[in-house]
Amino acid sequence: MGRAGKALKQVLENYDISQNKLAVALGVRRSVVYRWYHELTDPTAETVAEIATALKSINPEAAAEFIRLYVGDFL
């Protein structure tokens, strides 16, 4: 699977954010976040933006790190 899952896993672990907390912020079931976290499925590009927005509401630094890890050196 793709970069989003790897980036998400690293950010949630580094910033001590639970999958459930992110799921609540996104308005999705925790199992959806679980599948991204474990790289079983990839979020769509639109969902990646929603993940960043949800992370920003929880911890702005975590959101910035997620985008940096996901986009890499592209920007």
C-alpha positions as CSV (number, residue, x, y, z in Angstrom):
1,M,0.0,0.0,0.0
2,G,0.9,3.6,-0.2
3,R,2.6,6.4,1.6
4,A,-0.5,7.6,3.4
5,G,-0.7,4.6,5.7
6,K,2.9,4.8,6.6
7,A,2.7,8.6,7.3
8,L,-0.5,8.1,9.3
9,K,1.0,5.4,11.4
10,Q,4.1,7.4,12.2
11,V,2.2,10.5,13.1
12,L,-0.3,8.8,15.3
13,E,2.5,7.0,17.2
14,N,4.7,10.1,17.4
15,Y,2.0,12.4,18.7
16,D,0.2,9.8,20.8
17,I,-3.1,10.1,18.9
18,S,-5.4,7.1,19.0
19,Q,-7.0,5.7,15.9
20,N,-10.3,6.2,17.6
21,K,-9.7,9.9,18.3
22,L,-8.9,10.4,14.6
23,A,-11.9,8.4,13.6
24,V,-14.2,10.6,15.7
25,A,-12.6,13.7,14.3
26,L,-13.2,12.4,10.8
27,G,-16.7,11.1,11.5
28,V,-15.8,7.5,10.4
29,R,-15.7,4.2,12.1
30,R,-12.4,3.3,13.8
31,S,-12.1,0.2,11.5
32,V,-11.7,2.6,8.6
33,V,-8.7,4.3,10.3
34,Y,-7.4,0.8,11.3
35,R,-7.3,-0.2,7.6
36,W,-5.3,2.9,6.6
37,Y,-3.0,2.5,9.6
38,H,-2.2,-1.1,8.8
39,E,-2.0,-0.3,5.1
40,L,-4.8,-2.6,4.2
41,T,-6.4,0.1,2.1
42,D,-5.4,3.5,0.9
43,P,-7.4,6.7,1.5
44,T,-8.4,8.7,-1.5
45,A,-6.7,12.0,-2.2
46,E,-9.8,13.8,-0.9
47,T,-9.6,11.7,2.2
48,V,-6.0,12.5,2.7
49,A,-7.0,16.2,2.8
50,E,-9.7,15.4,5.3
51,I,-7.2,13.4,7.5
52,A,-4.9,16.4,7.5
53,T,-7.8,18.7,8.5
54,A,-8.8,16.3,11.3
55,L,-5.3,16.1,12.5
56,K,-5.0,19.8,12.5
57,S,-8.0,20.1,14.8
58,I,-6.3,17.6,17.2
59,N,-2.7,18.8,16.9
60,P,-1.5,21.2,14.2
61,E,2.0,19.9,14.4
62,A,0.8,16.4,13.7
63,A,-1.0,17.6,10.7
64,A,2.1,19.3,9.4
65,E,4.1,16.2,9.9
66,F,1.6,14.0,8.2
67,I,1.7,16.3,5.1
68,R,5.5,16.4,5.2
69,L,5.7,12.6,5.4
70,Y,3.0,12.0,2.8
71,V,4.2,14.6,0.2
72,G,7.9,14.2,1.0
73,D,10.3,16.5,-0.8
74,F,7.8,17.3,-3.6
75,L,6.8,20.7,-2.2
